Amino acid sequence: MRLRTIWIFLLLLLLGRGAFGQSSPHGSLSLTCTDCHSTTSWIEIPETMKFDHAKTSFALQGKHRTTECKQCHITLRFSETPVDCFSCHRQDYDSAPSVNHRSAGFSTDCVKCHRDDALSWGDSFDHNLTEFPTRGAHEAVDCLRCHVNNQYRGTSTQCVSCHLNEYRTAQDPNHTAAGFSTDCATCHRALTWQPAAFFPHGAFFPIARGDRHSPGVWTTCRDCHLEGANYVSFECIDCHTHNKSATDSRHEGRKGYIYQSSACYRCHPQG
């Protein structure tokens, strides 16, 4: 037995010095037998194996780190193994439970949607790799809320495609009557749909300027716009309760002055 072990060891040294030749069952490798095998356990690869996958064209990430070698290297030929995801994940592509990848016309380049650094294949889908990165509240939305009938490819990325009902039923303010844009991102943020940020208001009147315009003093659009969805009409005097006679006196001689909200805005467009 001892003599046999010596012969095996000498054989390993001879093979190791010249690396693997064409007779190797593993293809063309620059490793020696002893880099992966030992005389005490030829079949089992020892934990101290010298082979470093990171030095190859396919560095192992996530779940791949704990995947058994022969799941990818089926014939035990290592150097000729393809590195594209689909070669190993064709079955995952064909049998995906939530999305029929073939009928949806998804690319077979898996990394366009999946992260190879995820701990499991099912958790690896990353919507941020698509044309519509999910932000804020969208992260917790069920896929079928947007992808009705499992329709994925060609799904519109316009907000109103999903939020048309919110647009039509909004009453404070009435979006349809006011003629608001259907580009929801103009006023709303993905992180917090309500309340609306209403970004363009500063272009017309800085409602957040000054103590009396601070959030909390006014709470709804109707505080200033009293005629429903008519946002061209507004009232300043209802909040800025001046004594008319005193105000008239202070504005005596001012050209175009009248005790009226539109006149207030004309002279005080910045609040």
For each residue, the residues with C-beta under 8 A, 3 or more apart:
1: 4 5
2: 5 6
3: 6 7
4: 1 7 8
5: 1 2 8 9 39
6: 2 3 9 10
7: 3 4 10 11
8: 4 5 11 12 39
9: 5 6 12 13 39
10: 6 7 13 14
11: 7 8 14 15
12: 8 9 15 16 32 33 34 37 39
13: 9 10 16 17 34
14: 10 11 17 18
15: 11 12 18 20 32 33
16: 12 13 19 32 33 34 35
17: 13 14 32
18: 14 15 21
19: 16 29 30 31 32
20: 15 23 24 26 27 28 29 31
21: 18 24
22:
23: 20
24: 20 21 27 28 29
25: 76 77
26: 20 29 76 77 78 79
27: 20 24 77 78 79 80
28: 20 24 79
29: 19 20 24 26 78 79
30: 19
31: 19 20 35 36 50 51
32: 12 15 16 17 19 35
33: 12 15 16 36 37
34: 12 13 16 37 38
35: 16 31 32 49 50 51
36: 31 33 45 46 49 50 51
37: 12 33 34 41 42 45 46
38: 34 41 42 46
39: 5 8 9 12 42
40:
41: 37 38 44 46
42: 37 38 39
43:
44: 41
45: 36 37 49 69
46: 36 37 38 41 49
47:
48:
49: 35 36 45 46
50: 31 35 36
51: 31 35 36
52: 55
53: 56 58 59 60
54: 59 60
55: 52
56: 53 59
57: 83
58: 53 83
59: 53 54 56
60: 53 54 64 65 67
61: 64 65 116 117
62: 65 115 116 117 118 119 124
63: 66 67 118 119 120 121 124
64: 60 61 67 116
65: 60 61 62
66: 63
67: 60 63 64 71 72
68: 71
69: 45 72 73
70: 73 74 76
71: 67 68 74 88
72: 67 69 81 88
73: 69 70 76 77 78 81
74: 70 71
75:
76: 25 26 70 73
77: 25 26 27 73 80 81
78: 26 27 29 73 81
79: 26 27 28 29
80: 27 77
81: 72 73 77 78 87
82: 87
83: 57 58 87
84: 87 109
85: 88 89 108 109 110 111 114 116
86: 89 90 93 108 109 110
87: 81 82 83 84 90
88: 71 72 85
89: 85 86 92 93 110 121
90: 86 87 93 94
91: 94 95
92: 89 95 96 121
93: 86 89 90 96 101 102 106 108 110
94: 90 91 101 102
95: 91 92
96: 92 93 99 100 101
97:
98: 143
99: 96 104 106 143 147 150 152
100: 96 103 104 150
101: 93 94 96 104 106
102: 93 94 105 106
103: 100 150
104: 99 100 101 150 151 152 153
105: 102 153
106: 93 99 101 102 113 152 153
107: 112 113
108: 85 86 93
109: 84 85 86 112
110: 85 86 89 93 113 114
111: 85 114 115 116 129
112: 107 109 129 130
113: 106 107 110 125 126 129 130
114: 85 110 111 118 121 124 125 126 129
115: 62 111 118 124 125 126 129
116: 61 62 64 85 111 124
117: 61 62
118: 62 63 114 115 121 123 124
119: 62 63 123
120: 63 123 124
121: 63 89 92 114 118 124
122: 125
123: 118 119 120
124: 62 63 114 115 116 118 120 121
125: 113 114 115 122
126: 113 114 115 129
127: 130 132 133 134
128: 133 134
129: 111 112 113 114 115 126
130: 112 113 127 133
131: 157
132: 127 155 157
133: 127 128 130
134: 127 128 138 139 141
135: 138 139 190 191
136: 139 189 190 191 192
137: 140 141 190 191 192 193
138: 134 135 141 190
139: 134 135 136
140: 137
141: 134 137 138 145 146
142: 145
143: 98 99 146 147
144: 147 148 150
145: 141 142 162
146: 141 143 155 162
147: 99 143 144 150 151 152 155
148: 144 151
149:
150: 99 100 103 104 144 147
151: 104 147 148 154 155
152: 99 104 106 147 155
153: 104 105 106
154: 151
155: 132 146 147 151 152 161
156: 161
157: 131 132 161
158: 161 182 183
159: 162 163 182 183 184 185 188
160: 163 164 167 182 183 184
161: 155 156 157 158 164
162: 145 146 159
163: 159 160 166 167 184
164: 160 161 167 168 182
165: 168 169
166: 163 169 170 193
167: 160 163 164 170 175 176 180 182 184
168: 164 165 175 176
169: 165 166
170: 166 167 173 174 175
171: 174
172: 220 221 222
173: 170 177 178 180 221 222 225 228 229 231
174: 170 171 177 178 228 229
175: 167 168 170 178 180
176: 167 168 179 180
177: 173 174 228 229
178: 173 174 175 229 230 231
179: 176
180: 167 173 175 176 186 187
181: 186 187
182: 158 159 160 164 167
183: 158 159 160 186
184: 159 160 163 167 187 188
185: 159 188 189 190
186: 180 181 183 199 200
187: 180 181 184 196 197 198 199 200
188: 159 184 185 193 194 196 197
189: 136 185 192 193 197
190: 135 136 137 138 185 193
191: 135 136 137
192: 136 137 189 195
193: 137 166 188 189 190 196
194: 188
195: 192
196: 187 188 193
197: 187 188 189
198: 187 201
199: 186 187 202
200: 186 187 203 204
201: 198 204 205 206 207
202: 199 205 206 207 208
203: 200
204: 200 201
205: 201 202 265 269 271
206: 201 202 209 213 270 271
207: 201 202 213 218 224 271
208: 202 213 214 215
209: 206 213 270 271
210: 213 214 271
211: 214 217
212: 217 239 240
213: 206 207 208 209 210 217 218 271
214: 208 210 211 217
215: 208 218
216: 219
217: 211 212 213 214 239
218: 207 213 215 223 224 239
219: 216 223
220: 172 223
221: 172 173 224 225 231
222: 172 173 225 226 228
223: 218 219 220 239
224: 207 218 221 234 235 236 238 239
225: 173 221 222 228 230 231 233 234 235
226: 222 233 234 235 238
227: 230 233
228: 173 174 177 222 225
229: 173 174 177 178
230: 178 225 227 233
231: 173 178 221 225 234
232:
233: 225 226 227 230
234: 224 225 226 231 261 265
235: 224 225 226 238 239 261
236: 224 239 240 261 264 265
237: 240 241 242 259 260 261 264
238: 224 226 235 241
239: 212 217 218 223 224 235 236
240: 212 236 237 264
241: 237 238
242: 237 246 247
243: 246 247
244: 247 248 259
245: 248 249
246: 242 243 249 250
247: 242 243 244 250 251 259
248: 244 245 251 252 257 259
249: 245 246 252
250: 246 247
251: 247 248 254 257
252: 248 249
253:
254: 251 257 267
255:
256: 263 266 267
257: 248 251 254 263 267
258: 263
259: 237 244 247 248 263
260: 237 263 264
261: 234 235 236 237 264 265
262: 265 266
263: 256 257 258 259 260 266 267
264: 236 237 240 260 261 267 268
265: 205 234 236 261 262 268 269
266: 256 262 263 269
267: 254 256 257 263 264
268: 264 265 271
269: 205 265 266
270: 206 209
271: 205 206 207 209 210 213 268
